[in-house]
Amino acid sequence: MKGANDLYNIVRSGLRVTGMHTWGDKDIDNFMDIIEKASKDAGMTPDEIRAKRHVFDHAAVAPRPSQYDRIKRLGMMVS
């Protein structure tokens, strides 16, 4: 994922990601992987992660139905 280190550092520092452009379901998996790892490395609780309300865009053909629970658990918004 291009920019993965930058995204990791943004999330780990406690900032909220908005306007993240995704290009399919695998990209969404990668985005959620980074959110989970960076948040864990920062010591965030599940409630703190959900409170960020991270956002990703271009969800016309994604996410997959199997991703819905994870998106909900992370408190993410989709456009």
N, C-alpha and C positions, 0 to 999 in steps of 0.2 A: 504494500500500500504506500503510494507516494505521500510523503509528509508524515509518516507514522511516528517518527521521533518527535516532530513538532507537536502533533496531536497528543502524544503521551505526556509531554512536558506541560501542555496547556491544562490537561485534565489533572495531572498530579499536583499542579500548583493551586488547584481549587477553583479554577475558572470554569465557566459554563460554555459549552460548545453550541453555537447556533449557526444555521445556514450551511451545515456540512452537506456538500453535494455527493450523493452516492450514485453508483452505477451498477445496480443489481444486487442480488441477495448475498453474494459472497463478500462484496464490499461492506454491506451492513454487518455481516458476521465479524469482519476485521475491525470495524468501528466499535462494535460492542466488546470485542476482546480487549481492545486498547482501553476503553472506558473501565472495564472491570479490573484490569491489571494496574493501571495508573491509580485508580481510586484505592485499591487494596494497598499498593505501595505507599500511598499518602496516609493510610490509616483511617480512611473514611468508613463510616458505618453505612449499612444499607439505606437508612433514612436520609443520611447526608447525600448519598449518591442520587436517590430519587428526587431530592429537593433541588438538584441542579437543573432538572428538566432539559437534558441535552436534546438537541434537535437535529434531524437529518431531512434533506429535501430530495425531491425526484423519486417519489415512491409509487409511481404510476404502475409499474409491473413488479414491484417488490415492496414490502418484504414477503417472504414465504409465510404461509399460515403457521408453520412450525416455529417461526421466530416471534410470534405475537406474545407469548408468555414471557419471554426474555425481555422484550421491549417494555412490557408492562412492569416487570420486576425492577428494571432500571429506571422507570419513571420517565421514559423518553417520549418526545413528541415527534410526529411524522407529518410531513406535508407532501 
